[in-house]
Amino acid sequence: MSRAAGAIALARAPVGPAVALGAELVPVPDSTTVGSSRASTTRLMVPTDANFSGNVSGGHILSEIDLVAFIAANRHAKARCVTASFDRVDFLQPVHVGDVVDFDAEVTFVGTSSMEVWVRVHAEPSHGGDRRMVGEAYVTMVAVDESGRPVTVPPLALHTVEERLRFEEGRRRMEERRRTRHPRTP
């Protein structure tokens, strides 16, 4: 099935638990929307963020990605969340000292206790200039109780074709992570 045909099929298909009232699907009250999970942070990159090449270190960018993913996951789960994995991180362009960097996150897929959070990273010179995409990442977060055991998270209410497409793409990534995950040792 082509991406366009898939988009049409997904747009017509009910996603997640919902009840039919008349001609429209109404999400179950316990679900939350993609929009309600969104989180953004903005940081000015300073000399202490730089690596030996003079650019901002990837580790610093990863730390900020982890923090904004945590906020988005907490907003969705309304529970304590921990990072389970960074599925993919793409550094597209270097970030320079003096850049203002925006980290934008939203939940794209929800399992039983896990959530995939998509984080986009944009930078622009603090003295003015074009905003550019410098990176993106998919982070898996898991909601846990006080003793660190996974807890169930609310379903994700999807309202747009794009949200449904990202959800299905997230489901495929989650299935692939399960297939390739290293077995846990007791």
SVG drawing of the C-alpha trace seen along z (x, -y; Angstrom):
<svg xmlns="http://www.w3.org/2000/svg" viewBox="-26 -40 66 54">
<polyline fill="none" stroke="black" stroke-width="0.4" points="0.0,0.0 1.4,-3.4 1.9,-6.1 -1.0,-8.1 -3.3,-5.1 -2.2,-4.3 -3.0,-7.9 -6.5,-7.7 -7.1,-4.3 -5.8,-5.6 -7.8,-8.8 -11.0,-6.8 -10.1,-4.2 -10.9,-4.8 -7.7,-4.9 -7.5,-3.9 -10.5,-3.4 -13.4,-5.7 -17.1,-5.6 -19.5,-6.5 -21.9,-9.3 -24.0,-9.9 -21.6,-10.3 -18.4,-11.2 -15.9,-9.3 -15.4,-10.8 -12.2,-9.8 -12.5,-8.0 -12.2,-10.7 -9.0,-9.0 -7.1,-9.5 -4.9,-12.5 -4.1,-14.3 -0.8,-14.7 -1.2,-18.5 -1.5,-18.1 1.9,-16.3 3.8,-18.9 6.8,-20.4 9.4,-22.9 12.6,-24.4 14.9,-27.0 18.6,-27.3 21.4,-29.6 24.5,-27.6 27.5,-29.0 31.2,-28.2 30.9,-25.6 28.7,-23.6 31.4,-23.3 33.5,-20.3 37.2,-20.3 36.1,-21.3 34.4,-24.4 30.9,-23.3 28.3,-22.3 28.9,-18.7 26.5,-16.0 26.2,-14.9 24.9,-18.3 22.3,-18.2 21.3,-14.6 20.9,-15.8 18.5,-18.5 16.6,-16.1 16.2,-13.7 14.9,-16.5 12.2,-17.7 11.2,-14.1 10.8,-13.6 8.5,-16.6 6.3,-15.4 6.1,-11.9 5.2,-13.1 2.5,-15.4 0.9,-12.4 1.3,-9.8 0.7,-12.0 3.2,-9.7 7.0,-9.5 8.8,-8.5 12.2,-7.2 14.2,-6.9 14.2,-3.4 16.1,-4.1 17.1,-6.6 15.9,-4.8 17.5,-7.1 19.3,-10.4 20.3,-12.3 22.7,-15.3 22.0,-17.1 24.1,-20.2 26.6,-21.5 25.3,-23.7 27.6,-26.6 28.3,-28.5 26.0,-31.5 23.2,-29.7 19.7,-29.8 18.4,-26.2 14.7,-25.1 13.9,-21.6 10.3,-20.6 8.8,-17.3 5.5,-15.4 4.3,-11.9 3.8,-10.0 3.0,-6.5 1.8,-4.9 2.0,-1.3 0.9,0.2 3.5,-1.7 5.8,-3.1 5.7,-6.1 7.6,-7.2 8.5,-10.9 9.6,-12.7 12.0,-15.6 13.0,-18.1 15.9,-20.5 16.3,-23.8 19.0,-26.4 19.6,-30.0 22.4,-32.5 21.7,-34.7 22.7,-37.8 20.1,-37.0 19.9,-34.7 18.0,-31.8 16.6,-29.1 17.8,-25.7 16.9,-22.1 20.0,-20.6 18.6,-17.3 15.9,-15.0 15.4,-12.0 13.0,-9.3 13.1,-8.6 11.2,-5.8 10.0,-6.7 8.4,-4.4 5.9,-5.4 6.8,-3.9 5.5,-3.8 7.4,-4.7 9.2,-1.4 10.3,-1.7 7.7,0.8 6.0,0.0 2.5,-1.5 -0.2,-1.8 -0.5,-5.1 -3.6,-6.6 -4.3,-6.0 -3.3,-8.6 -6.3,-10.4 -5.4,-11.0 -7.2,-13.8 -5.3,-14.4 -4.0,-12.2 -0.4,-13.2 -0.9,-12.1 -2.3,-8.8 0.6,-8.3 3.2,-9.1 1.4,-6.7 1.6,-3.9 5.3,-4.7 5.9,-4.7 4.2,-1.3 6.5,0.1 9.6,-1.3 8.4,0.1 7.9,3.6 11.4,3.4 12.9,2.4 11.2,5.4 12.6,7.7 16.1,6.4 16.3,5.7 19.0,7.5 17.5,10.0 17.5,8.9 19.6,10.9 17.9,11.8"/>
</svg>
